[in-house]
Amino acid sequence: MTRSAATAGAATVPDERAFAAMVEDLDRWRRATGATLVDLDDQLVGAAPTERDDLALTMVLWKSAGERIGEIALADARNVTARTAAMGRLDASINDNDGSALAANLAEARALVDAMIARLGATQESRAREETRWVQTTSAIRADLTAAGEVAEQLGDRVRTVAELSARLESLRAADRSSPIAAAEVDRSLTELAASASSLRAALDAARRDRDSVLARIPEIPGLIAAARDRQRTIEELAARCRDAIGEAPRLAVPSVDALGDPPATAPGAPWAQVRDGVGAFLDRLGRVNAAFDHLEGAFGDPLARRTELRGLLQAVRDKAAARGFAEDPAIEASYRSAHDVLWTAPTDLTRGQAAVDRYLAEVNARLAPSIAEGDAR
C-alpha cells in the first residue's frame, strides 16, 4: 500500500486485507529506519555536536512514531470499529514524553525522519569522502617525505628540511578539525605541505641524478681535459690562420684549459654539496670552455670559409665568361683582376672582396644578356 492510502485518515476505512497491508508497510518502515539510525549512530561517533543533536532528535521522533505504529498494529483488523479508531490515530499529533508536539501526524513524522536520515547520511558520506581524501593526502605526503629523507641522508643535504616538514605533518594530523573553520584551515595547510613535500622530493631526486652523473664522469675527467687541450691547440692554430688571412678577423681570445687548474679530489662518500661545489663546478667550467671553443670555431672558421666561397664564385663566373668568349675583354678582365687581387691578398678585406665579386658578376651578366635575348628570339 502506498503512503497516501495509509494516511488517508478516518474518512477512509480500509477493509481487513488493506488494513493489514498498511500496518505491515508501517512496521517495515519502522524496522528499516531503526536499523539505519543504528548504523548512523555508529558512523557519527566523534561527529560535530550539532550532528549528534540532530541524530538524537531524529531518534526521538522515530521512537514516538514507532510507538504510534505499534498502537495501530494492535487494532483488531477484523473489527471495523477498531480499524476506524486506528485510522484516526494516523492523523493524531506525534508528541514527546513531555507532551510537546513533534509532528502534526504520523505521515509528517515519517517524512521528517526520512528527511533527517537523508541529510545525516549525505553529511556522513561527505565526511567519509573527506576522510578518504585526508588519508590519501597524508599518506602521499608521508611517502614523499620518507623517500626524500632517504635521499637526503644519502646526499647529506636538506636533512633538516625533511625533519621540519615531517614534524609539520604530525602537527596537522593531530590538529582539531571538528569545526568547518578549523577544518578549512588545516586543509589549506595540508595542501601547502603536500606541495612542499612533493617539490622537496623532486629536488632531491634531481640532485641525486646530478650527483650520480658527476660521480660517473670522474674517471673521464683526465680524458676530457686532454681532449680540451687538443681542441685549444686546434682553435689557436685556426685563430692564427684567420688573423693572418682575413683583415676583419675577430679580436677574440682563446681560453686556456690549464687556467682551470687540477680537478678537486673527491673522497668516497663525500656529501653532495662538496661533490657539487668541487668536481661538479670543475666540470661546469670545463663545459663552458668547450662551449667557448664551439663559438670560436665558427668565429674564426667562417671568414676563411667565406673567402674560399668568394674565390670559387669568382672563378666560376670567369669560366662562364670564357665559355662565351669574352673573358679576355679588357673591361671584363680588369674587373676580374681587381676582384682576384683583393681575394688573393693577405690579409683579405672580405667586404671589398664581396663588392669586387659582385661587380664582376654584374658585368659578366650584362654581357650575357644580349646573347641570351638573341637566342630566345631565334
NUMARBA-505054 format. One line per 5 residues: number of its first residue (from 1); their letters; for each residue x, y negated, z of N, C-alpha, C, O. Coordinates in steps of 0.1 Angstrom, whole numbers. Layout:
BEGIN
NUM = a = X:Y:Z:X:Y:Z:X:Y:Z:X:Y:Z  ...
REM end
This chain:
BEGIN
1 = mtrsa = 9:12:0:0:0:0:9:-12:0:19:-13:7  4:-22:-7:12:-35:-8:10:-43:5:0:-41:12  19:-53:7:18:-61:19:5:-69:19:-1:-71:29  1:-74:7:-11:-82:6:-23:-74:10:-32:-80:17  -24:-61:7:-35:-53:11:-35:-50:26:-45:-50:32
6 = ataga = -22:-49:31:-21:-45:45:-24:-57:54:-26:-55:66  -23:-69:49:-25:-81:57:-37:-89:53:-38:-101:56  -46:-83:47:-58:-90:42:-67:-94:54:-75:-104:52  -66:-88:66:-73:-92:78:-86:-85:80:-89:-75:73  -93:-90:89:-105:-83:93:-116:-83:83:-125:-75:83
11 = atvpd = -115:-93:74:-126:-94:63:-126:-82:55:-137:-79:49  -115:-75:54:-115:-63:45:-110:-51:54:-99:-51:59  -119:-41:56:-115:-30:64:-113:-18:55:-123:-13:48  -101:-13:54:-98:-2:45:-104:11:50:-108:13:62  -106:21:41:-111:34:46:-100:41:53:-88:36:55
16 = erafa = -103:53:58:-94:60:66:-80:63:59:-70:61:65  -81:67:47:-68:70:40:-60:57:38:-48:58:40  -66:47:33:-59:34:31:-53:29:44:-42:23:44  -61:30:55:-56:25:67:-43:33:72:-34:27:76  -44:46:70:-32:54:74:-20:51:65:-9:50:71
21 = amved = -22:48:52:-11:44:44:-5:31:48:7:29:48  -14:21:52:-10:8:57:-1:9:69:10:3:70  -6:18:79:2:20:91:15:26:88:25:23:94  15:36:79:28:42:75:38:32:69:50:32:72  33:23:61:41:13:55:47:3:65:59:0:65
26 = ldrwr = 38:-1:75:43:-10:86:54:-3:94:63:-9:98  51:10:97:61:17:106:74:19:98:85:19:104  73:22:85:85:24:77:94:11:77:106:11:79  87:-1:76:94:-14:77:100:-15:91:112:-20:91  93:-12:101:98:-14:115:111:-5:117:121:-10:122
31 = ratga = 111:7:112:123:16:114:134:11:106:146:11:110  132:8:93:143:4:84:149:-9:88:161:-10:88  140:-18:92:145:-31:97:153:-30:110:163:-36:112  149:-21:119:156:-19:131:170:-13:128:180:-18:135  171:-4:119:184:2:116:193:-9:110:205:-9:113
36 = tlvdl = 187:-18:101:195:-29:95:200:-38:106:212:-43:106  192:-41:116:196:-50:127:207:-44:135:216:-51:140  206:-31:137:217:-24:145:230:-26:137:241:-29:143  230:-24:124:242:-25:116:247:-39:117:259:-41:118  238:-49:116:243:-63:116:249:-66:130:258:-74:131
41 = ddqlv = 243:-60:140:248:-63:154:263:-58:155:271:-65:161  265:-47:149:279:-42:149:288:-51:140:300:-54:144  283:-55:129:291:-63:119:294:-77:124:304:-83:121  285:-82:132:286:-96:137:294:-97:150:293:-108:156  300:-87:155:308:-88:167:319:-98:164:327:-97:155
46 = gaapt = 320:-108:173:330:-118:171:326:-129:162:335:-138:159  314:-129:157:309:-139:148:307:-152:155:308:-152:167  304:-163:148:302:-176:154:289:-175:163:280:-167:160  289:-182:174:278:-182:183:265:-184:177:255:-178:180  264:-193:167:251:-196:160:246:-184:153:234:-182:153
51 = erddl = 255:-176:147:251:-164:140:246:-154:150:236:-146:148  252:-153:161:248:-143:172:234:-147:177:226:-139:180  232:-160:179:219:-165:184:208:-162:174:197:-158:178  211:-164:161:201:-161:150:198:-146:150:186:-143:149  208:-138:152:206:-124:153:197:-120:165:188:-112:164
56 = altmv = 200:-126:176:192:-123:188:178:-127:186:168:-120:190  175:-139:180:162:-143:178:154:-134:168:143:-131:170  162:-129:158:156:-120:148:152:-107:155:141:-101:152  160:-103:164:157:-90:171:145:-92:180:137:-83:181  144:-103:187:132:-106:195:119:-106:186:109:-100:190
61 = lwksa = 120:-112:175:108:-113:166:105:-99:161:93:-95:160  115:-92:157:113:-78:152:107:-69:163:98:-61:160  112:-71:175:107:-62:186:92:-66:188:84:-57:190  88:-79:188:74:-82:190:66:-78:179:54:-73:181  71:-79:166:63:-74:155:62:-59:156:51:-53:152
66 = gerig = 72:-52:160:72:-37:162:61:-33:172:54:-23:170  60:-41:183:50:-37:193:36:-39:187:27:-31:190  34:-49:179:21:-52:173:18:-40:163:7:-35:163  28:-36:156:26:-24:147:22:-12:155:14:-4:151  29:-10:166:26:1:175:11:1:180:5:11:180
71 = eiala = 7:-11:183:-7:-12:187:-17:-8:176:-26:-1:178  -14:-13:164:-22:-10:153:-22:5:150:-32:11:146  -10:11:151:-9:25:148:-17:34:158:-21:45:155  -20:29:170:-27:37:180:-42:37:177:-49:45:183  -47:29:168:-61:29:165:-65:42:158:-58:48:151
76 = darnv = -78:46:161:-83:58:156:-87:55:141:-97:49:139  -80:60:132:-83:58:118:-96:63:113:-101:58:103  -102:73:121:-115:78:116:-126:69:121:-137:71:116  -123:60:130:-134:52:136:-133:38:129:-123:31:130  -145:35:122:-145:22:115:-144:10:125:-138:0:121
81 = tarta = -149:11:137:-148:0:146:-134:-1:151:-129:-13:152  -127:10:153:-113:9:157:-104:3:146:-95:-4:148  -107:7:133:-100:2:122:-102:-13:121:-93:-21:117  -115:-17:123:-118:-32:122:-110:-40:132:-104:-50:129  -110:-34:145:-102:-41:155:-87:-42:152:-81:-52:155
86 = amgrl = -82:-31:147:-68:-31:143:-65:-41:132:-54:-47:133  -74:-42:122:-72:-52:112:-72:-66:117:-65:-75:112  -79:-68:127:-79:-81:134:-66:-84:140:-62:-96:141  -60:-74:145:-47:-76:152:-36:-80:142:-26:-86:145  -38:-78:129:-29:-82:118:-28:-97:118:-17:-103:116
91 = dasin = -39:-104:120:-39:-119:119:-37:-126:132:-36:-138:133  -35:-118:143:-33:-125:156:-18:-129:157:-10:-123:151  -16:-140:164:-2:-145:165:7:-136:172:3:-128:181  20:-136:168:30:-128:175:37:-137:185:43:-147:182  36:-132:198:41:-141:209:53:-134:216:55:-122:215
96 = dndgs = 61:-142:222:72:-137:230:67:-133:244:55:-134:246  75:-127:252:71:-122:265:65:-133:274:56:-131:282  70:-146:272:65:-157:280:53:-163:274:48:-173:279  48:-157:263:35:-162:257:37:-172:246:28:-176:239  50:-177:244:52:-186:233:51:-180:219:55:-168:217
101 = alaan = 45:-187:210:43:-181:196:56:-180:189:64:-190:188  58:-169:183:70:-166:174:66:-167:159:74:-171:151  54:-163:156:49:-163:142:34:-163:143:27:-159:152  28:-169:132:13:-171:132:6:-157:131:-5:-156:136  12:-147:125:6:-134:123:17:-124:120:29:-128:119
106 = laear = 13:-112:118:23:-101:115:30:-103:102:41:-101:100  22:-108:92:28:-110:79:39:-120:79:50:-119:74  36:-131:87:47:-142:88:59:-136:96:70:-140:93  56:-128:106:67:-123:114:76:-114:105:88:-115:106  70:-106:97:78:-97:88:86:-106:78:97:-103:76
111 = alvda = 79:-116:73:86:-125:63:98:-132:70:109:-133:64  96:-137:82:107:-143:89:118:-134:92:130:-137:90  115:-122:97:125:-112:100:133:-108:87:145:-108:87  126:-106:76:133:-102:64:142:-114:59:153:-111:54  137:-126:60:145:-138:56:157:-139:64:168:-142:59
116 = miarl = 156:-138:77:168:-139:86:178:-128:83:190:-130:84  173:-116:81:182:-105:78:189:-107:65:201:-105:64  182:-113:55:189:-116:42:199:-126:44:210:-125:39  196:-137:52:206:-147:54:218:-142:62:229:-145:58  215:-135:73:227:-130:80:235:-120:72:247:-119:74
121 = gatqe = 228:-112:64:235:-102:56:244:-109:46:255:-105:43  239:-120:40:247:-128:30:259:-134:37:270:-135:31  256:-139:49:267:-145:56:278:-135:59:290:-138:58  273:-123:63:283:-112:67:291:-108:54:303:-105:55  284:-107:43:291:-103:30:301:-114:27:312:-111:22
126 = srare = 297:-127:28:307:-138:26:319:-137:35:330:-138:31  316:-134:48:327:-132:57:336:-120:54:348:-121:55  329:-110:49:337:-98:46:346:-101:34:358:-97:33  341:-108:24:349:-112:12:360:-121:17:372:-119:12  357:-130:25:368:-139:30:378:-132:38:390:-135:37
131 = etrwv = 374:-122:46:383:-114:54:392:-106:45:404:-104:47  386:-100:34:394:-93:24:405:-102:18:416:-98:16  400:-114:14:409:-123:8:420:-127:18:432:-128:14  417:-129:30:426:-132:41:437:-121:42:449:-124:43  432:-109:43:441:-98:45:450:-96:32:462:-94:34
136 = qttsa = 445:-98:20:453:-97:8:463:-108:8:475:-106:4  459:-120:11:468:-131:11:480:-130:21:491:-131:18  476:-126:33:486:-125:44:495:-113:40:507:-113:43  490:-102:34:498:-91:30:508:-95:19:519:-91:19  503:-103:10:512:-107:-1:523:-116:4:534:-115:0
141 = iradl = 519:-125:14:529:-134:20:540:-125:27:552:-128:26  535:-116:35:544:-107:42:553:-99:33:565:-98:35  548:-94:22:556:-87:12:566:-96:6:578:-92:4  562:-109:2:572:-118:-3:583:-121:7:595:-122:3  579:-123:19:589:-127:29:598:-115:33:610:-117:36
146 = taage = 593:-103:32:601:-91:35:611:-90:24:623:-88:27  607:-91:12:616:-90:0:626:-101:1:638:-99:-2  621:-113:3:630:-125:4:641:-123:15:652:-127:14  636:-117:26:645:-115:38:657:-106:34:668:-108:38  653:-95:27:664:-85:23:674:-92:14:686:-90:16
151 = vaeql = 669:-100:4:678:-106:-5:686:-117:2:698:-118:0  680:-124:11:687:-135:19:698:-129:27:709:-135:28  696:-117:33:707:-111:41:718:-107:32:730:-108:35  715:-101:20:725:-97:10:733:-109:6:746:-108:4  727:-120:3:733:-132:-2:740:-140:9:749:-148:7
156 = gdrvr = 735:-139:22:740:-147:32:735:-162:30:742:-171:33  723:-163:25:718:-176:21:703:-177:24:695:-168:21  699:-188:30:685:-191:33:678:-181:43:666:-179:43  686:-174:51:681:-165:61:672:-173:71:661:-168:75  676:-184:75:668:-192:84:655:-197:78:645:-197:86
161 = tvael = 655:-200:66:642:-204:59:632:-192:59:620:-194:62  637:-180:57:628:-169:57:622:-167:71:610:-164:73  631:-168:81:626:-167:95:616:-177:99:606:-174:106  618:-190:94:608:-200:97:595:-198:91:584:-200:97  595:-193:78:582:-190:71:575:-178:78:563:-178:79
166 = sarle = 583:-168:82:577:-157:89:570:-161:102:560:-156:105  577:-170:109:571:-175:122:558:-182:119:548:-182:126  558:-190:108:546:-197:104:535:-188:101:523:-191:104  538:-177:94:527:-167:91:521:-161:103:509:-160:104  529:-157:113:524:-152:125:516:-162:133:506:-159:139
171 = slraa = 519:-175:132:512:-185:139:498:-187:132:488:-188:139  498:-186:119:485:-187:112:476:-175:115:464:-176:116  482:-163:115:474:-151:118:467:-152:132:457:-146:134  474:-159:141:468:-160:154:460:-172:156:454:-174:167  458:-180:146:451:-193:148:436:-190:149:431:-180:144
176 = drssp = 429:-200:155:415:-199:157:408:-203:143:410:-213:138  399:-194:138:392:-196:126:377:-195:128:369:-193:119  373:-197:140:358:-195:144:349:-206:138:338:-203:134  354:-218:137:346:-229:132:349:-231:117:361:-229:113  340:-236:109:343:-239:95:355:-249:93:363:-247:84
181 = iaaae = 355:-259:102:366:-269:100:380:-262:103:389:-264:96  380:-254:114:393:-247:117:397:-237:107:408:-236:103  387:-230:101:389:-220:91:395:-227:78:404:-222:72  389:-238:75:393:-245:63:408:-250:64:416:-250:55  411:-255:76:425:-260:79:435:-248:78:446:-250:72
186 = vdrsl = 431:-237:84:440:-225:84:442:-220:70:453:-217:66  431:-220:62:431:-215:48:441:-224:40:448:-220:32  439:-237:42:448:-247:35:463:-244:38:471:-244:29  466:-242:51:479:-240:55:484:-226:49:496:-225:46  475:-216:49:479:-203:44:482:-204:29:491:-197:24
191 = telaa = 474:-212:21:477:-213:7:490:-220:5:498:-215:-4  493:-230:13:507:-236:11:518:-227:15:528:-226:8  516:-219:25:526:-209:29:528:-198:18:539:-194:16  517:-194:12:518:-184:1:526:-189:-10:535:-182:-16  524:-202:-14:532:-208:-24:547:-209:-21:556:-207:-29
196 = sassl = 549:-213:-8:563:-214:-3:570:-201:-3:582:-200:-7  563:-190:2:569:-177:2:572:-172:-12:583:-166:-14  563:-174:-21:565:-169:-35:576:-176:-41:585:-170:-48  577:-189:-39:588:-197:-45:601:-193:-39:611:-192:-47  602:-191:-26:614:-187:-20:619:-173:-25:631:-171:-28
201 = raald = 609:-164:-26:613:-151:-31:619:-152:-46:629:-146:-49  612:-160:-54:616:-162:-68:630:-168:-68:639:-164:-76  632:-178:-60:645:-185:-60:656:-175:-55:667:-175:-61  654:-167:-45:664:-158:-40:666:-147:-51:678:-143:-52  656:-142:-57:658:-132:-68:666:-138:-79:675:-131:-84
206 = aarrd = 664:-150:-82:672:-157:-93:687:-158:-88:696:-156:-96  688:-162:-76:702:-163:-70:709:-150:-70:721:-149:-73  702:-139:-67:708:-126:-67:712:-122:-81:723:-117:-84  704:-125:-91:708:-122:-105:720:-130:-109:729:-125:-116  720:-143:-105:732:-151:-108:744:-145:-101:755:-145:-107
211 = rdsvl = 743:-141:-89:754:-135:-82:759:-123:-89:771:-121:-91  750:-114:-92:754:-102:-99:761:-105:-113:770:-98:-116  755:-115:-119:761:-119:-132:776:-124:-130:785:-120:-138  778:-132:-120:791:-138:-117:800:-127:-113:812:-126:-118  796:-118:-104:805:-107:-100:808:-98:-111:820:-93:-112
216 = aripe = 799:-96:-120:802:-87:-132:812:-93:-141:819:-86:-148  813:-106:-141:822:-113:-150:836:-115:-145:845:-119:-152  838:-113:-132:851:-115:-126:862:-107:-133:872:-113:-135  860:-94:-136:870:-87:-143:873:-93:-157:884:-90:-163  863:-100:-163:865:-106:-176:873:-119:-176:877:-123:-187
221 = ipgli = 874:-125:-165:880:-138:-164:894:-140:-171:896:-149:-178  903:-130:-168:916:-132:-175:915:-132:-190:921:-140:-197  906:-123:-195:904:-123:-210:897:-136:-215:901:-141:-226  888:-141:-207:881:-153:-211:891:-165:-211:890:-174:-220  900:-165:-202:910:-176:-201:919:-175:-213:922:-185:-219
226 = aaard = 924:-163:-216:933:-161:-227:926:-165:-240:933:-171:-249  914:-161:-242:906:-165:-254:905:-180:-255:906:-185:-266  902:-186:-244:900:-201:-244:913:-208:-248:913:-218:-255  925:-202:-243:938:-208:-246:941:-207:-261:946:-216:-267  937:-195:-266:939:-193:-281:931:-203:-289:935:-209:-299
231 = rqrti = 919:-205:-284:910:-214:-291:915:-228:-290:913:-236:-299  920:-232:-278:925:-245:-276:936:-248:-287:937:-259:-293  945:-238:-288:956:-240:-298:950:-242:-312:955:-250:-320  940:-234:-316:934:-235:-329:928:-249:-331:929:-255:-342  921:-254:-321:914:-267:-322:925:-278:-323:923:-287:-330
236 = eelaa = 936:-276:-315:946:-286:-316:953:-287:-330:956:-297:-335  955:-275:-336:960:-274:-349:950:-281:-359:954:-288:-368  937:-278:-357:927:-283:-366:926:-299:-365:925:-306:-374  928:-303:-352:927:-318:-350:939:-325:-356:938:-335:-362  951:-318:-356:963:-324:-362:961:-325:-377:965:-335:-383
241 = rcrda = 956:-314:-383:954:-314:-397:944:-325:-401:946:-332:-411  934:-326:-393:923:-337:-396:929:-351:-395:927:-359:-404  937:-353:-385:943:-366:-383:953:-370:-394:954:-381:-399  960:-359:-399:969:-362:-410:962:-364:-423:967:-371:-432  951:-357:-425:944:-357:-438:933:-367:-440:931:-371:-451
246 = igeap = 927:-371:-429:915:-379:-430:917:-393:-423:922:-393:-412  914:-403:-430:916:-416:-424:907:-419:-413:910:-426:-403  894:-414:-413:884:-417:-403:883:-405:-393:873:-402:-388  895:-398:-391:895:-387:-381:890:-391:-368:893:-402:-363  881:-383:-361:876:-387:-348:888:-389:-337:897:-381:-338
251 = rlavp = 886:-398:-329:896:-401:-318:891:-393:-306:886:-399:-296  892:-380:-306:887:-372:-295:899:-363:-290:907:-358:-297  899:-362:-276:909:-354:-270:905:-340:-269:893:-337:-267  914:-331:-270:912:-316:-268:914:-313:-254:925:-314:-249  904:-307:-247:906:-304:-232:916:-293:-231:918:-284:-239
256 = svdal = 922:-293:-219:933:-283:-216:927:-272:-207:921:-275:-197  928:-260:-211:924:-248:-203:932:-247:-190:926:-244:-179  945:-251:-191:953:-250:-179:949:-260:-168:952:-258:-156  942:-270:-172:937:-280:-163:927:-274:-153:924:-280:-143  921:-263:-157:911:-257:-148:917:-251:-136:911:-248:-126
261 = gdppa = 930:-248:-137:937:-241:-126:934:-226:-126:928:-221:-135  938:-219:-115:936:-205:-114:922:-202:-108:917:-210:-100  915:-192:-113:902:-189:-107:903:-185:-92:913:-178:-88  894:-190:-84:894:-187:-70:893:-172:-67:886:-165:-74  900:-168:-57:899:-154:-52:885:-152:-46:880:-161:-39
266 = tapga = 880:-140:-47:867:-137:-41:868:-124:-33:871:-113:-37  866:-126:-20:866:-114:-11:854:-105:-12:843:-111:-15  856:-92:-11:844:-83:-12:834:-87:-1:837:-90:10  821:-88:-5:810:-91:4:809:-105:8:802:-109:17  816:-114:0:816:-128:3:802:-134:2:794:-129:-7
271 = pwaqv = 797:-143:10:784:-149:8:782:-155:-6:792:-160:-12  770:-155:-11:767:-160:-24:772:-175:-25:777:-179:-36  770:-183:-15:773:-197:-16:788:-198:-19:792:-207:-26  796:-190:-13:811:-190:-15:814:-185:-29:823:-191:-36  807:-175:-34:810:-170:-47:805:-180:-58:812:-183:-67
276 = rdgvg = 793:-186:-55:788:-196:-64:797:-208:-65:800:-213:-76  801:-213:-54:810:-226:-54:824:-223:-58:831:-232:-61  828:-210:-58:842:-207:-62:842:-202:-76:844:-209:-86  840:-189:-78:841:-182:-91:830:-188:-100:833:-190:-112  818:-189:-95:807:-194:-103:810:-208:-109:808:-210:-121
281 = afldr = 815:-217:-101:818:-230:-105:830:-230:-116:829:-237:-125  839:-221:-113:850:-220:-123:845:-215:-137:849:-221:-147  836:-205:-137:831:-200:-149:822:-211:-156:822:-212:-168  815:-219:-148:808:-230:-154:817:-240:-161:814:-245:-172  828:-243:-154:838:-253:-160:844:-247:-173:846:-254:-183
286 = lgrvn = 847:-234:-172:852:-228:-184:842:-228:-195:846:-230:-207  829:-226:-192:819:-227:-202:818:-241:-208:816:-242:-220  820:-251:-200:819:-264:-205:831:-267:-215:830:-274:-225  843:-262:-211:854:-263:-220:851:-257:-234:854:-263:-244  846:-245:-234:843:-238:-246:832:-246:-254:832:-246:-266
291 = aafdh = 822:-252:-247:812:-260:-254:819:-272:-260:815:-276:-271  829:-278:-254:836:-289:-260:844:-284:-272:844:-292:-282  849:-272:-271:856:-267:-283:846:-265:-295:850:-268:-306  834:-261:-292:824:-260:-303:822:-273:-309:821:-274:-322  820:-284:-301:818:-297:-307:830:-302:-315:829:-307:-326
296 = legaf = 842:-300:-309:854:-304:-316:857:-297:-329:862:-303:-339  853:-284:-330:854:-277:-342:847:-283:-353:852:-284:-365  835:-288:-351:827:-295:-361:833:-309:-363:833:-313:-375  836:-316:-352:841:-329:-354:853:-330:-363:854:-340:-371  863:-321:-361:875:-321:-369:874:-313:-382:880:-316:-392
301 = gdpla = 865:-303:-382:864:-295:-394:856:-300:-404:858:-299:-416  845:-308:-400:835:-313:-410:842:-323:-420:839:-322:-432  850:-332:-415:856:-342:-425:865:-334:-435:865:-338:-447  873:-324:-431:881:-317:-440:872:-309:-450:876:-309:-462  861:-304:-445:852:-297:-455:846:-306:-464:844:-303:-476
306 = rrtel = 843:-318:-460:837:-328:-468:846:-333:-479:843:-335:-491  859:-334:-476:869:-338:-486:870:-327:-496:871:-330:-508  870:-314:-492:871:-303:-502:859:-303:-511:860:-301:-523  847:-306:-505:835:-307:-513:835:-318:-523:831:-315:-535  840:-330:-519:841:-341:-529:851:-338:-540:849:-341:-552
311 = rgllq = 862:-331:-537:872:-327:-547:866:-318:-557:868:-319:-569  859:-308:-552:852:-298:-561:842:-305:-570:841:-301:-581  834:-314:-564:824:-321:-572:831:-329:-583:826:-330:-595  842:-336:-580:849:-344:-589:854:-336:-601:852:-340:-613  859:-324:-598:864:-315:-608:853:-309:-617:854:-308:-629
316 = avrdk = 842:-307:-610:830:-301:-618:825:-311:-628:821:-308:-639  824:-324:-624:819:-334:-633:829:-336:-644:825:-339:-656  842:-336:-641:852:-337:-652:851:-326:-662:852:-328:-674  849:-314:-657:847:-302:-666:835:-304:-675:835:-301:-687  824:-310:-670:812:-313:-678:816:-323:-689:811:-322:-700
321 = aaarg = 823:-334:-685:827:-344:-695:836:-338:-705:835:-341:-717  845:-329:-701:854:-323:-711:847:-314:-721:850:-313:-733  836:-307:-716:828:-299:-724:821:-307:-735:818:-301:-746  818:-319:-732:811:-328:-742:821:-336:-750:817:-344:-759  834:-335:-747:845:-341:-755:848:-355:-752:855:-362:-760
326 = faedp = 844:-361:-740:847:-375:-737:854:-376:-724:855:-387:-719  860:-365:-719:867:-366:-706:880:-375:-707:883:-381:-697  886:-376:-719:898:-384:-721:895:-398:-725:904:-406:-727  882:-402:-726:878:-415:-729:885:-425:-719:883:-422:-707  891:-435:-723:899:-444:-713:890:-449:-702:895:-448:-690
331 = aieas = 878:-453:-704:870:-458:-693:866:-447:-684:867:-449:-671  862:-436:-689:859:-424:-681:871:-419:-673:870:-416:-661  882:-418:-681:894:-413:-674:899:-422:-663:904:-417:-653  897:-435:-664:901:-445:-654:893:-442:-641:898:-443:-630  880:-440:-642:871:-437:-631:875:-424:-624:876:-423:-612
336 = yrsah = 878:-414:-633:883:-401:-627:896:-403:-619:897:-398:-608  906:-410:-625:918:-412:-618:917:-420:-605:923:-417:-595  908:-429:-605:906:-437:-593:900:-428:-582:905:-429:-571  891:-420:-585:885:-410:-575:895:-400:-571:896:-397:-559  903:-395:-581:913:-385:-578:923:-391:-569:928:-384:-559
341 = dvlwt = 928:-403:-571:938:-409:-563:934:-410:-549:942:-408:-539  921:-414:-547:916:-416:-533:916:-402:-526:920:-401:-514  910:-392:-533:908:-379:-526:921:-371:-524:922:-362:-515  931:-374:-532:943:-366:-531:954:-375:-524:966:-372:-525  950:-385:-517:959:-393:-509:956:-391:-494:945:-391:-490
346 = aptdl = 967:-388:-487:965:-386:-473:971:-398:-465:982:-402:-468  965:-402:-454:951:-397:-450:940:-403:-460:941:-414:-464  930:-394:-462:920:-398:-472:909:-407:-466:905:-404:-455  906:-417:-473:894:-425:-469:882:-419:-475:879:-421:-487  874:-412:-467:862:-404:-473:852:-414:-478:844:-410:-487
351 = trgqa = 850:-425:-471:840:-435:-476:843:-439:-490:834:-440:-499  856:-443:-492:860:-447:-506:859:-436:-516:855:-437:-527  863:-424:-511:863:-412:-519:849:-409:-524:846:-406:-536  839:-410:-515:825:-407:-518:820:-417:-529:814:-414:-538  823:-430:-526:819:-441:-536:825:-438:-549:819:-440:-560
356 = avdry = 838:-435:-550:845:-433:-563:839:-421:-570:838:-422:-583  836:-410:-563:830:-398:-570:816:-402:-575:813:-398:-586  808:-409:-567:795:-414:-572:796:-422:-584:788:-421:-593  806:-431:-585:807:-440:-596:811:-432:-609:806:-434:-619  820:-422:-607:824:-414:-618:813:-405:-623:811:-404:-635
361 = laevn = 805:-400:-614:793:-392:-618:783:-400:-625:777:-395:-635  781:-413:-621:771:-421:-628:776:-424:-642:768:-424:-651  789:-427:-644:794:-430:-657:793:-418:-667:790:-419:-678  796:-406:-661:795:-394:-670:781:-391:-673:778:-388:-685  772:-393:-664:757:-390:-667:752:-401:-677:744:-397:-685
366 = arlap = 757:-413:-676:753:-423:-686:757:-419:-700:750:-422:-709  770:-414:-701:774:-409:-714:767:-397:-719:765:-395:-731  762:-389:-710:755:-377:-714:741:-380:-718:735:-372:-726  735:-391:-713:721:-394:-715:717:-395:-730:707:-388:-734  725:-402:-739:721:-403:-753:721:-390:-760:712:-387:-768
371 = siaeg = 731:-382:-757:732:-369:-764:721:-360:-760:716:-352:-768  717:-361:-747:706:-353:-743:693:-357:-749:685:-349:-753  691:-371:-751:679:-376:-757:679:-372:-772:668:-368:-777  691:-372:-779:691:-369:-792:688:-354:-795:681:-351:-804  693:-346:-786:690:-332:-786:675:-329:-785:669:-320:-791
376 = dar = 669:-337:-776:655:-335:-774:647:-339:-786:637:-333:-789  652:-350:-793:645:-355:-805:645:-345:-816:636:-343:-823  657:-338:-817:658:-328:-828:650:-315:-824:649:-306:-832
REM end
